[in-house]
Amino acid sequence: MDNSIKIWKYLLPFLQENEDLQAKMNIDNILPLAAAPETKYPIVIYHRDSIETTYTKGIGWSNRVYISLDIYTLDYTEGTEITNIIRNIFENKSLKTDEIRISDIYVSYINESWAEDAYRQTIQFNMTVE
C-alpha cells in the first residue's frame, strides 16, 4: 500500500520529539495548513505540496514527495534559527517502517518574507517515498 499521502504521520514525530526545537518553541504550535489567529508566535505550518509518482513495469512504484514548512516569528533571527533546526532534523535522513520507506530527503527551496505581521521563513524538502 502506498502511504505517501499520509507523509506527515511519519514526519511529524521528528519535529515534535526534537529537543532543540522544543527549546525554541511550543511544540503545540506546529500545525497543518493554518493557525488560529490567537496562536502565539513562533508558529510552524506544515503542508504537502505535491507527489510525483513513477510507475515501474512489474516492480511497483516510487514517489517523489514535496513538503513545505512555513515558520512565522516576531524576531527575524529566531525564525532563521528554527528553520535551521528543521533543516537539520530532516536533511539526509531516512525512515523505514512496515508502512513506509522514506529516503533521500533534500532541501529543494528556502525563502523568506514578511507576511501576516511576522517574519516568514519557508523551507521545502523533497524525498523518495515507497
ABEGO torsion letter per residue (X at the ends): XBAAAAAAAAAAAAAAABAAAAAABBAAABBBGBBBAABBOBBBBBBBABBBBBBBBGAEBBBBBBBBBBBBBABAAAAAAAAAAAAAAABGBBBBBAABBBBGBBBABBBBBBBGGBBBBBBBBBBBBX
